[in-house]
Amino acid sequence: MSESGIRQLGVSEARANMTEVIAEVRLLGQPVALTRRDKPQAMLISMDRWKQAALDAEVRPFHDDVVRRLKSLIEDKEFAEVLERKDPTLYEVLENNAL
């Protein structure tokens, strides 16, 4: 187990036990870092985790653009006053740079 709590497994050992390793990753949802000479080479993850990562990667640029635009708008005093009145929580998040 690595410091991050992710199980590490040598490539040779993984190859010899691939069916069991895949079952562990699939059923337990725990990723396994494949190593060579104790250095991580690849990560074996479940399909659910891969799908979520792919979706995150697809949505991330849109999210970042929206955050950038909102941070820009909060600098407009009139916009900031309306936002503070209409959505105090969002106003506070933007005002405190919490995104």
VMD Tcl script that draws the C-alpha trace (Angstrom):
set ca {
  {0.00 0.00 0.00}
  {1.40 3.42 -0.92}
  {1.20 6.58 1.18}
  {-1.92 7.57 -0.79}
  {-3.63 4.33 0.26}
  {-3.57 2.96 -3.29}
  {-2.41 -0.62 -3.58}
  {0.77 -0.99 -5.60}
  {1.50 -4.16 -7.50}
  {4.46 -5.10 -9.65}
  {3.68 -5.59 -13.33}
  {4.96 -9.19 -13.24}
  {2.81 -10.06 -10.23}
  {-0.21 -8.36 -11.79}
  {0.32 -10.29 -15.02}
  {0.49 -13.58 -13.10}
  {-2.73 -12.75 -11.19}
  {-4.57 -10.56 -13.70}
  {-7.99 -12.21 -13.29}
  {-7.93 -11.68 -9.53}
  {-6.54 -8.14 -9.81}
  {-9.27 -7.15 -12.29}
  {-11.95 -8.69 -10.06}
  {-10.62 -6.74 -7.06}
  {-10.61 -3.45 -8.96}
  {-14.05 -4.08 -10.46}
  {-15.79 -5.40 -7.34}
  {-14.16 -3.24 -4.68}
  {-13.71 -0.15 -6.80}
  {-10.16 0.23 -5.51}
  {-7.55 1.30 -8.07}
  {-4.26 -0.56 -8.33}
  {-1.01 1.15 -9.31}
  {1.08 -1.08 -11.55}
  {4.77 -0.64 -10.82}
  {8.10 -1.57 -12.27}
  {11.08 -1.38 -9.90}
  {8.77 0.27 -7.33}
  {7.97 3.15 -9.70}
  {4.34 3.62 -10.79}
  {3.86 2.88 -14.49}
  {0.09 2.72 -14.94}
  {-3.16 2.71 -12.99}
  {-5.82 0.02 -13.21}
  {-9.23 1.51 -12.40}
  {-12.85 0.35 -12.64}
  {-14.99 1.26 -15.64}
  {-17.21 3.38 -13.38}
  {-14.22 5.41 -12.21}
  {-12.94 5.74 -15.78}
  {-16.35 6.95 -17.01}
  {-16.47 9.55 -14.23}
  {-12.94 10.74 -15.06}
  {-13.83 11.01 -18.74}
  {-16.94 13.02 -17.92}
  {-14.97 15.27 -15.57}
  {-12.40 15.92 -18.29}
  {-15.18 16.79 -20.75}
  {-16.99 19.15 -18.38}
  {-13.91 20.77 -16.80}
  {-13.17 23.35 -19.53}
  {-16.79 24.58 -19.44}
  {-16.71 24.75 -15.64}
  {-13.44 26.70 -15.63}
  {-14.81 29.18 -18.18}
  {-17.98 29.76 -16.14}
  {-15.96 30.32 -12.96}
  {-13.61 32.73 -14.77}
  {-16.57 34.70 -16.16}
  {-18.35 34.85 -12.78}
  {-15.17 36.08 -11.08}
  {-14.92 38.78 -13.73}
  {-18.57 39.78 -13.29}
  {-18.27 40.04 -9.49}
  {-15.90 42.96 -10.06}
  {-18.84 44.91 -11.56}
  {-20.34 46.73 -8.55}
  {-23.90 46.71 -9.92}
  {-23.74 42.98 -10.72}
  {-22.21 42.25 -7.30}
  {-25.01 44.13 -5.49}
  {-27.73 42.24 -7.37}
  {-26.00 38.90 -6.86}
  {-25.54 39.56 -3.14}
  {-29.26 40.26 -2.82}
  {-30.46 37.39 -5.07}
  {-27.96 34.67 -4.10}
  {-25.95 35.55 -1.00}
  {-24.27 32.14 -0.89}
  {-22.93 32.37 -4.44}
  {-21.90 35.95 -3.81}
  {-19.94 34.92 -0.73}
  {-18.23 32.06 -2.58}
  {-17.15 34.38 -5.40}
  {-16.21 37.20 -3.06}
  {-13.99 34.87 -1.00}
  {-12.41 33.27 -4.08}
  {-13.65 29.87 -2.84}
  {-14.04 28.36 -6.32}
}
mol new
graphics top color blue
foreach p $ca { graphics top sphere $p radius 0.5 }
foreach p [lrange $ca 0 end-1] q [lrange $ca 1 end] { graphics top cylinder $p $q radius 0.2 }
display resetview
